[in-house]
Amino acid sequence: MNRDIIETIKNDFGKDSEIVATKFEDYLKTDEWVSHEKVLRLVLKLADGDISKIDKYLKMAKGDPRDVVMLADDKP
């Protein structure tokens, strides 16, 4: 996982950053349709610091990562 993603996780999730990092590591083991790094950055953007949204967007990305890309494009 890139350094900027790790730093964003730490900044956005503080004490819960290990939980988020573990979930992201699991996602990295899936087949890559769209750059994993891109998808993880977009999941962070969509979650906006809310850990309860991480699972929702990772599940969406596992189904079809393009859904996360399209949803993030619509978010300012």
Secondary structure, DSSP 4 states (H G I P E B T S, - for coil): --HHHHHHHHHHHGGGHHHHHHHHHHHHTS--SS-HHHHHHHHHHHHTT-GGGHHHHHHHHHH-HHHHHHHHHH--
